Amino acid sequence: MTVTIGRSTIGGGAPAYLIAEIGLNHNGDVDIAKQLIDVAADAGAQAVKFQKRTPEISTPEHMKAVPRSTPWGEMTYLEYRYRVEFDRDQYIEIGDHATMRGLDWFASPWDGPSVDFLDSLNVVAYKIASASVTDLSLLAAVAATGKPVILSTGMSTIEQIDRAVETLGTERLVILHATSTYPLPAEEANLRMIATLGDRYPGIPIGYSGHEPGLQISLAAVALGAAAVERHITLDRTMWGSDHAASLEPQGLSHLVRDIRIIETALGDGVKKIFPGELAPLSKLRRVGA
């Protein structure tokens, strides 16, 4: 089974769909968001992804009043969440910029009103964040849009993933293996889950969402058959904000895309053959013929 998002096909042996997650790494600044879109397009990614919240609804009650030190001063966690949200006009501006750069763009909605907000902007897909796997009412609202859905599976049991898949349906679903540790140590990557998820949900494209500091684990995921790869991106890992340290800088993203495409080419078709480049060594070195 394949899933079509924008102009790309996911699964069925198609090249891995590469998603550059901007998330909140724009720090509430449209210009930074546009720069990150340019980074993704220049590197050769197919999509950029944001996050959309209605902070009053999506912020856990016990977190709302927690003090937060920010570049804009001391504020509550709820005030900070409002500070980094984009409004409709800002989303139109960054969405148009992504489209002009040839990228799909979509977001992870964290609550019902955010699903409606994104639907009104005609996003090409929805992303379910790992934190939302158990929010079945949110998943039902996303499923009702009829759009393709990408489901991350960090911080979740296999039974919780089963319920999420049942709620979302399998017709337009992509599942991403993920471990929600920031940054991700290699011993928690558990890449064999790509095959496990593929066996459990046959026909559904399985990909990888990574939070590791380097490239090796994401590259290994592609070698193991990941149909999509999502990585956070940033202009500078030392910028203020919770996700920057686990993100790729522009050169890192460019190298990731380059190396993924090389790996895909190198995987070949699994059929043993004598390649043209072997003919000269064959003639020179083989003493006994067949």
C-alpha positions, 0 to 999 in steps of 0.5 A, a space after each residue: 500500500 502507498 500513501 500520497 501526500 502532496 506530490 509524493 508517494 510514500 511506501 511501495 519502494 518509493 524514495 523515503 519521504 523526508 520531513 524537516 520538522 520546524 516545530 517550535 524552533 521558529 521561536 514565534 518568529 515568521 522570518 526564522 520560520 521562512 529561513 528554516 523553510 529555505 533550509 529544508 528546500 535547499 537540502 532537498 526535503 519534501 516537507 516541513 512540519 509545524 505544531 499548532 496548539 490552542 494553548 488554553 486547551 492543549 497545555 496540561 493543567 499542572 503546567 499552566 502556571 509553571 514559571 518559564 524563563 524566556 528571551 521575552 522575560 519571565 512568564 508562565 508556561 501558558 503565556 509562553 505557549 501563546 507567545 510562540 503560536 502563529 495566527 492565521 495570517 502568519 500561517 498563510 504567509 509561511 505556508 505560501 512560502 513553503 509552497 513556493 519553495 516546492 515543499 508540502 507543509 502541515 502541522 501536528 494539531 494538539 487539540 480539536 480547534 487546531 484540527 479545524 484551524 489547519 483544515 481551513 488552511 487546506 493542509 495536505 496532511 496531518 501529523 499526530 505527535 507522540 504525545 497525542 497517541 492516546 487522545 482518541 477524540 483528537 485522532 477521531 477529529 483528524 480522521 474525519 478530515 479524510 486527509 492523510 495522517 502521519 502517526 508518531 509512536 514515541 512514549 507509547 505501548 503497542 496497545 496504545 498504538 493499536 487503538 490509535 491505528 483503529 481510530 485513524 483507520 489504515 487507508 491513508 496512514 503512515 506510521 513512524 517509529 519514534 522514541 521521545 527522548 531528547 536528545 536520543 541516545 543510541 541505546 534507546 533508538 530500538 530501530 528493529 521496531 521498524 520491522 516490528 511495526 511493519 509486521 504488525 500493520 502490514 501494508 502501512 508505510 513505516 518510517 522513522 522520527 528521530 531526535 538523535 544528535 547525529 545522522 547515523 541512526 536515521 541513515 540506518 533506519 533508511 537501510 532498514 526500510 523506513 519509508 519516511 524520515 522526520 528530523 527536527 531542524 534549526 538554524 543553530 543548536 545553541 538557540 534558546 528553546 527546548 528542541 534546538 539541541 536535538 535538531 539538525 543544523 542546515 549542513 547536517 540536514 543537507 548531509 542527511 538528505 544526500 546520504 539517504 539518497 546514496 543509501 537508497 541507490 546502493 540498496 539495489 534490487 537484491 538480484 545478483 548480477 554481474 555489473 558493467 564495472 566488474 567486467 574489466 576486473 573479471 577479464 583480468 583476474 578470473 583464471 577459471 571460467 564457469 
